Every structure is written in C-alpha cells, then in structure tokens.
C-alpha cells in the first residue's frame, strides 16, 4: 500500500510495497541481496533534504521542505511532526544535527537554526551569533563542540557556554554544505569552492587543481550557479537547459570513514576520496550512478553509499550496485542518506524516503 503524508502531520506515514534489487548485468542474485525494501511518501512536491539517526532513542529524523518528522525505527511509524506551529523557525529543513547533550538542531532555509529537546524550543539567528540564516550541515567534535555550516561561513558552538564563533575568511569558500570530523578531531568542510580542513590551529584547503573531482570527460558546460555574493542564484539547480553541468570544486557532502579517508561528493566530478596525501576520484565511468553526488554514508560492513542525481550507488571496494526508480526509489535525485543501527540505508528524495536493506528473495520464503 502507499499512503501520503500530509504537509502538516505524518499520521499516515506508511510503507510502500517492497521492490526488487538491481545488480550489474551478468551478476547472480545473492541469497541476501541489497534491495529497496519499502518507501515512505511525504507529498508530491515535498523534498526530503536531511536524514539523521538518533541512535540512543532509535529514531530517524526526516527533514523535509514542509517540516520535520520523528520516526520510530522499530515500528517505522512517526511519533512527531514539527512545523512552525510546533516551534520550527521555518518549515524548509535542510539539515538535522544531534549534539552530545541530545539536543536536536534543525537547519532551515532562510530561517536560522532551531534547537529542540524534551519539548523545549529555541531558535538562533545571526543576531545571536549564528553565521547566517541559511543552514546546511552539522558535525560534532569529541568534546561536544558543534559545528554548523551556512551560506556565510561556519559557526562553532561551545558546549559549555553556548557561545557562537564564526569563521569565514579561513575557508576556501564561505558557502558550506558538508561537514565531517576525523579521528584526530580535525574538522572538514565541503564548500562551493573546494574542501577545507581545520586542525584547531591551522587551516588547509584543496580544489580541483589539487585533484578534487574527476575530469570533465563528457565536456559538460561549467556551472555558473554559484553565489559569490548573489544569494538569488542559489537555487541548487544542477541542470542547464536540460543538460547536466560541471563544477568539481562545488562539494555537496563530506564523510570521514573509520580509516580517516575523507570522501567528498562533488558537482559533476563524482565522488573524491582523500587518503591524507592524494585525491582519488570515481565517476559514472567507474560505475557510479550519477556524477553529481549530494550525500554519502557508510554501512557497518564497510560498503560506501552515494546519493546522486541518478539514484543511489553502493560500492564495496570492488564492484557497484545501483538503485533508481525501477528498483524502488520514488525519485532519482538522492539528497540525503542515513544508516540505521541494523545496517539499513535510508535515502531521501523528492516525494519521500526509500529504505534499502538485505532481504532474501521472496521466492525462497514461499
């Protein structure tokens, strides 16, 4: 069955019939193949821009363009839906963060950031120290310091005092979309102009000239959809007259794996991996579904997952498996990915969320 969640409430957040997994041509289906198990609809014109696991409570936070849903992972049902009526500064939620104290932070599109815990809300604007009203990502350091990426730099929140400290000129570019923290507690920033890193004392940055992003082998037009002080041009559209565009410095997502490899999802340059010395790139020529990479996640088995403009890709270090609408996604632009404690992958698109996991083929259960 398929039930649509209204813009105001999520009482009908329901499962869609499971679909089959996709494997590369010639591959034999495994007994426990990865497949789209089911999906949750949030509305035809609604975008799912953020997914965040709150592991201690076993819930998934689903940030959409019409509010945020709190979903219980055991029952797969919503327990709360929040909009402006409930306390959000703006319904369009682009990012969700959970700090060490259990506070939930919702980054909005032009509405600042709203903090929620145990029924209590507080919203922060630039007048409170936040870098900007447009908030796109969060990350935590070991001591509980919270980093917030915005369209006008990055803000650091002191866990003891709550004081905001903002960095702009230190970054390669002020428009920050991705954040990650490595084992050395260094903070990595994905921006429109490349990747920056802060080790607590010094800053360092990398761009396409340093190896970030694959070459433009398809001769795509270079994207001019960049801010440079003009916010009205930031519509996050990646097409130009129906054609994909290319800007490998533009980094949508950052992920740091257990070995401290830094993964960066680029605009047209596929996914880039930095091992501390050099960048290695993978794009559609290697098996990646699409060359615009919006989101990155990693499952406990070490597999890497990439949300692209043409579906979800799974890479196990040797081969690829791709998921599109034919395999059960509600739409092919995958803006958010998150992994559950059981190792399932949630993928956020326009219209809703798909849940991907391992399941034996139905014919074996009959």
Phi, psi and omega in degrees: 000159180224119182237135183269136176274131179288168180290335187260330182223163180237031184293339182254022179299106191228168182275146171257153181304140180293151177238177184272156178278163179244136176236159178299151181307135177090350182280144178271131181296132179280160181295333178232060184290151173289136180205160172285115184279320180190178179214159181236126180267142179239003179127143186304315183259016184258136180256138171264108185258343184215142173224130181218123177280133168250092192296322183299329182254359180055049177231156175245131176264126183246106181269125183234177178280004178225024178131187181232139180248139174255115187246128176285123185285341179282315182266345185059033178237150179287142175251340177206151168228131183242133175228193177300327180300324181272344178141349177295144178287331181205139182291334183280100183260118180263340183206152178226133177230151175234120182271179185293339179272359180089005176289139175261131181244127182244113178273127186246169179270096178079009180242012181078205180235134179251133179252135184225139173196129177050044176083358182256134182242147170209132181249139182243135177239176175305331178295341178263356180117349178296142184297323186200168178280340181262116189237127191236350180194162180221155172201150181246138169269173186300325182275005179095358176299130181256131176252140182233125178264132183226183177277005178219047179103192181237141179250138175251130182250121179289124184292339181270317185259339184077007182287140178264135171235128186249139176239131179230299185294338181289335182280155176294333179202145187279349184268102191255124181245337183226146179222146175205155179233131181265182184294337177272006180070020174280145183255132182247138185235127172262122185233179177289344184247008182136198182245133176242157178222139179235122182262011181103341180230316184235160180245147175215148183222158179225146177228186178302328179297335179268359179116358181288119177089138181289158179296160182273068185292337180272001179056045179284153177293142179289136182285132175256005181280071179226151189291292184049039178095357182245089185296330183297342180272358180268077177257003180060021176280131183251010179247150176229107183055041176085358181250145174297156180239178189220129173200085189294343177286334184287110186250115181277327189217148175230135174220134177250121183273173183300339179266009180069019167289137179256123180255134181233127176268121187250171178267095176092343181260012180070212181251138181243139179240128180249122183263010182103344180235319182213163177263138173238132186246147174227135178223198185296336176293337180267344181130350178298140185298316181215156185270355172259114187250109183273332190208152182219140176211168179220131179272162183303336179281001179092352179296140177262141181236136183230127174267120186238183177282357179227031176113192182257138175241138172247130179236124182259013181097346180230318184223174185240151168223128184243147180233129176230200179296325179298330181269358175124355177290148179282336179199160189270339177280112186254102188274339184214145175226146175208150182247134180275168178300336179271001177090007175283156181245129175257135182236123182261131181224185167292138180088337179164204186233137172252143178250120184248133180201183178268131179207134178296146177307144185300329183295337180278348182259000182274000000 
